[in-house]
């Protein structure tokens, strides 16, 4: 049983995630800004992790001669075997070597995945022994030391039972980009791993299914992990030293145990209301002296209403919110049961549970006021409150802006995904022939892939979306529009996401046959597009303006890197990703708008 303890409430819980959808929380990190300013923290040797601002990546050193070190972010919940979860990331290794430590000539792993932070940072946590590294769900890579380079998705239970697969030879070659996506489904108890190298499928990687001896696990952080090689059997000891970069981390985990938390006085009693999750036990505790706490009630319903009993005279229940720090006798934690199976017999007790060293993902401790005399604020107190609110607003504004950008990027991904599926349906129904980005001229206008557009001055041109090649396959309008583009700028007219011009044959030639595209996973069909216009009024060479554009080309600056200096693209196989501009390709006429060129290899067709 999972346990959650609360205090009487006076303040709302501030919880941030990039996106919350249907019982799951999505976190994204593209390292466009310094992760240290967000939720990421370094543990152990912080010199192993460095944010590269110009390249917008995280530089990582995996050095097994150092102590266990992690670059981690909290999940704001606790993962178990009964939860659905996934993580994905991009990895490029610059160099990698094994046997770098004397007396340890064999291979050792580099790792990324979910950890239990309190356990992983303990002095007795040793990844190399095989018996001292509980509560993990991670991606492991072992360079070749005679048995082939090995990719090993791994889950380790609380009592250190392993569920893993060994896949070799699968070498993570240096200076190549590898995309790794791992997804666990609780209903079939299966961990699935999918990989790609430079956009091409890589693998396969065998699924992992925990065995009957695999009890459960508890993880509360995602981490890029550099493990110490201490504690290994001297006859098989290995070591590693590797340098590389990590980018585009995406995590999907269950929503936190407490949602929509509210509190207020109702009929003279303080009432707490929140939405809970199944299989969690919620306990309310109160205090009058900040030293001794006593349970008020326990509930386990989808919607919980907890009321305190009326107090005689002034009544105070006090606490604070925190994500870190050891447990004390005055604290109450949300937990997922015992972290060791041998303690399970005591999990039902309410007071002894603190002494068993439970771990948690979120501590909810609040202050609230019950019945008592009403105290008015003085002018100075009011000014102090206003000043605190102003400071909090200034601190939260960057996080809110980042959340908005993340939401826009997610919406853009969704739009591109739908456009890519529409293109595939068009190809299927037209003998594999690709549509042209621009078709025949008719009725004083031109038919583009997104509709008919009359000729004339921008802002006055008639438009009919129903004549577009993909209109029958799209549900309404808006899919062709990217929400991250600032349409309030002085620009011309809403147009569309850019189609790959290389897939558009001239009108006097047969259409491109998609069956001849050799690498659909690497070939772009749509991308964020724009151009700098200096030739059409009100634009001029002295007054360049940004214009959303119809196509992207390898020979022109027509790609728009509007998502933290990256452009969203969808490939012919339907997967969506991000691309950085070709070095030196940004149009200097509007350098702050980041219009440039995509890599020519993702736009080329035979």
Secondary structure as the mmCIF struct_conf table of DSSP 4:
data_model
#
loop_
_struct_conf.conf_type_id
_struct_conf.id
_struct_conf.beg_label_comp_id
_struct_conf.beg_label_asym_id
_struct_conf.beg_label_seq_id
_struct_conf.end_label_comp_id
_struct_conf.end_label_asym_id
_struct_conf.end_label_seq_id
STRN STRN1 UNK A 2 UNK A 7
BEND BEND1 UNK A 10 UNK A 11
HELX_LH_PP_P HELX_LH_PP_P1 UNK A 12 UNK A 14
BEND BEND2 UNK A 18 UNK A 18
STRN STRN2 UNK A 19 UNK A 21
TURN_TY1_P TURN_TY1_P1 UNK A 22 UNK A 23
STRN STRN3 UNK A 24 UNK A 29
BEND BEND3 UNK A 32 UNK A 33
HELX_RH_3T_P HELX_RH_3T_P1 UNK A 35 UNK A 37
TURN_TY1_P TURN_TY1_P2 UNK A 38 UNK A 39
STRN STRN4 UNK A 40 UNK A 43
BEND BEND4 UNK A 44 UNK A 44
HELX_RH_3T_P HELX_RH_3T_P2 UNK A 46 UNK A 48
STRN STRN5 UNK A 49 UNK A 52
TURN_TY1_P TURN_TY1_P3 UNK A 53 UNK A 56
STRN STRN6 UNK A 57 UNK A 63
TURN_TY1_P TURN_TY1_P4 UNK A 64 UNK A 65
BEND BEND5 UNK A 66 UNK A 66
HELX_LH_PP_P HELX_LH_PP_P2 UNK A 67 UNK A 68
STRN STRN7 UNK A 69 UNK A 79
TURN_TY1_P TURN_TY1_P5 UNK A 81 UNK A 82
BEND BEND6 UNK A 83 UNK A 83
STRN STRN8 UNK A 85 UNK A 98
STRN STRN9 UNK A 101 UNK A 101
TURN_TY1_P TURN_TY1_P6 UNK A 102 UNK A 103
STRN STRN10 UNK A 104 UNK A 104
STRN STRN11 UNK A 106 UNK A 106
STRN STRN12 UNK A 109 UNK A 115
HELX_RH_AL_P HELX_RH_AL_P1 UNK A 117 UNK A 120
TURN_TY1_P TURN_TY1_P7 UNK A 121 UNK A 121
BEND BEND7 UNK A 122 UNK A 122
TURN_TY1_P TURN_TY1_P8 UNK A 123 UNK A 124
STRN STRN13 UNK A 126 UNK A 126
TURN_TY1_P TURN_TY1_P9 UNK A 127 UNK A 129
BEND BEND8 UNK A 130 UNK A 131
STRN STRN14 UNK A 132 UNK A 132
BEND BEND9 UNK A 135 UNK A 135
STRN STRN15 UNK A 136 UNK A 142
BEND BEND10 UNK A 145 UNK A 147
STRN STRN16 UNK A 150 UNK A 156
TURN_TY1_P TURN_TY1_P10 UNK A 158 UNK A 159
STRN STRN17 UNK A 162 UNK A 164
STRN STRN18 UNK A 167 UNK A 168
BEND BEND11 UNK A 169 UNK A 169
TURN_TY1_P TURN_TY1_P11 UNK A 174 UNK A 175
STRN STRN19 UNK A 177 UNK A 185
TURN_TY1_P TURN_TY1_P12 UNK A 186 UNK A 189
STRN STRN20 UNK A 190 UNK A 197
TURN_TY1_P TURN_TY1_P13 UNK A 198 UNK A 199
STRN STRN21 UNK A 200 UNK A 202
STRN STRN22 UNK A 208 UNK A 208
TURN_TY1_P TURN_TY1_P14 UNK A 212 UNK A 213
STRN STRN23 UNK A 219 UNK A 226
TURN_TY1_P TURN_TY1_P15 UNK A 230 UNK A 231
TURN_TY1_P TURN_TY1_P16 UNK A 234 UNK A 236
STRN STRN24 UNK A 238 UNK A 238
STRN STRN25 UNK A 240 UNK A 254
HELX_LH_PP_P HELX_LH_PP_P3 UNK A 255 UNK A 256
BEND BEND12 UNK A 257 UNK A 257
STRN STRN26 UNK A 259 UNK A 266
TURN_TY1_P TURN_TY1_P17 UNK A 267 UNK A 268
STRN STRN27 UNK A 269 UNK A 275
TURN_TY1_P TURN_TY1_P18 UNK A 278 UNK A 279
STRN STRN28 UNK A 280 UNK A 286
BEND BEND13 UNK A 288 UNK A 291
STRN STRN29 UNK A 294 UNK A 299
BEND BEND14 UNK A 301 UNK A 302
STRN STRN30 UNK A 303 UNK A 307
HELX_LH_PP_P HELX_LH_PP_P4 UNK A 308 UNK A 310
BEND BEND15 UNK A 312 UNK A 313
STRN STRN31 UNK A 316 UNK A 317
STRN STRN32 UNK A 321 UNK A 322
BEND BEND16 UNK A 323 UNK A 323
BEND BEND17 UNK A 325 UNK A 325
TURN_TY1_P TURN_TY1_P19 UNK A 329 UNK A 330
STRN STRN33 UNK A 335 UNK A 335
BEND BEND18 UNK A 337 UNK A 337
BEND BEND19 UNK A 339 UNK A 340
HELX_RH_3T_P HELX_RH_3T_P3 UNK A 341 UNK A 346
TURN_TY1_P TURN_TY1_P20 UNK A 347 UNK A 348
BEND BEND20 UNK A 350 UNK A 351
HELX_RH_3T_P HELX_RH_3T_P4 UNK A 352 UNK A 356
TURN_TY1_P TURN_TY1_P21 UNK A 357 UNK A 357
BEND BEND21 UNK A 361 UNK A 361
STRN STRN34 UNK A 363 UNK A 364
STRN STRN35 UNK A 368 UNK A 369
BEND BEND22 UNK A 371 UNK A 371
HELX_LH_PP_P HELX_LH_PP_P5 UNK A 376 UNK A 378
HELX_RH_AL_P HELX_RH_AL_P2 UNK A 379 UNK A 429
TURN_TY1_P TURN_TY1_P22 UNK A 430 UNK A 432
STRN STRN36 UNK A 433 UNK A 433
HELX_LH_PP_P HELX_LH_PP_P6 UNK A 434 UNK A 436
BEND BEND23 UNK A 437 UNK A 437
STRN STRN37 UNK A 438 UNK A 442
TURN_TY1_P TURN_TY1_P23 UNK A 443 UNK A 444
STRN STRN38 UNK A 445 UNK A 448
TURN_TY1_P TURN_TY1_P24 UNK A 449 UNK A 450
STRN STRN39 UNK A 451 UNK A 454
BEND BEND24 UNK A 456 UNK A 457
TURN_TY1_P TURN_TY1_P25 UNK A 458 UNK A 459
BEND BEND25 UNK A 460 UNK A 460
STRN STRN40 UNK A 463 UNK A 464
HELX_RH_3T_P HELX_RH_3T_P5 UNK A 465 UNK A 467
BEND BEND26 UNK A 468 UNK A 468
TURN_TY1_P TURN_TY1_P26 UNK A 469 UNK A 470
HELX_RH_3T_P HELX_RH_3T_P6 UNK A 471 UNK A 473
BEND BEND27 UNK A 474 UNK A 477
TURN_TY1_P TURN_TY1_P27 UNK A 479 UNK A 480
TURN_TY1_P TURN_TY1_P28 UNK A 483 UNK A 484
BEND BEND28 UNK A 485 UNK A 485
TURN_TY1_P TURN_TY1_P29 UNK A 487 UNK A 488
BEND BEND29 UNK A 489 UNK A 490
HELX_LH_PP_P HELX_LH_PP_P7 UNK A 497 UNK A 497
STRN STRN41 UNK A 498 UNK A 500
HELX_RH_3T_P HELX_RH_3T_P7 UNK A 501 UNK A 503
TURN_TY1_P TURN_TY1_P30 UNK A 507 UNK A 508
BEND BEND30 UNK A 509 UNK A 509
HELX_LH_PP_P HELX_LH_PP_P8 UNK A 510 UNK A 512
STRN STRN42 UNK A 513 UNK A 513
HELX_RH_3T_P HELX_RH_3T_P8 UNK A 514 UNK A 516
BEND BEND31 UNK A 518 UNK A 518
TURN_TY1_P TURN_TY1_P31 UNK A 520 UNK A 522
STRN STRN43 UNK A 524 UNK A 527
STRN STRN44 UNK A 529 UNK A 529
STRN STRN45 UNK A 530 UNK A 533
BEND BEND32 UNK A 535 UNK A 536
TURN_TY1_P TURN_TY1_P32 UNK A 537 UNK A 538
STRN STRN46 UNK A 540 UNK A 540
TURN_TY1_P TURN_TY1_P33 UNK A 541 UNK A 542
STRN STRN47 UNK A 543 UNK A 543
STRN STRN48 UNK A 545 UNK A 548
BEND BEND33 UNK A 550 UNK A 550
STRN STRN49 UNK A 551 UNK A 552
TURN_TY1_P TURN_TY1_P34 UNK A 554 UNK A 555
BEND BEND34 UNK A 556 UNK A 557
STRN STRN50 UNK A 559 UNK A 560
TURN_TY1_P TURN_TY1_P35 UNK A 562 UNK A 564
BEND BEND35 UNK A 565 UNK A 565
STRN STRN51 UNK A 567 UNK A 571
TURN_TY1_P TURN_TY1_P36 UNK A 572 UNK A 573
BEND BEND36 UNK A 574 UNK A 574
STRN STRN52 UNK A 576 UNK A 579
HELX_LH_PP_P HELX_LH_PP_P9 UNK A 580 UNK A 582
TURN_TY1_P TURN_TY1_P37 UNK A 583 UNK A 584
BEND BEND37 UNK A 586 UNK A 586
HELX_RH_3T_P HELX_RH_3T_P9 UNK A 588 UNK A 593
STRN STRN53 UNK A 595 UNK A 596
HELX_RH_3T_P HELX_RH_3T_P10 UNK A 600 UNK A 602
TURN_TY1_P TURN_TY1_P38 UNK A 603 UNK A 603
#
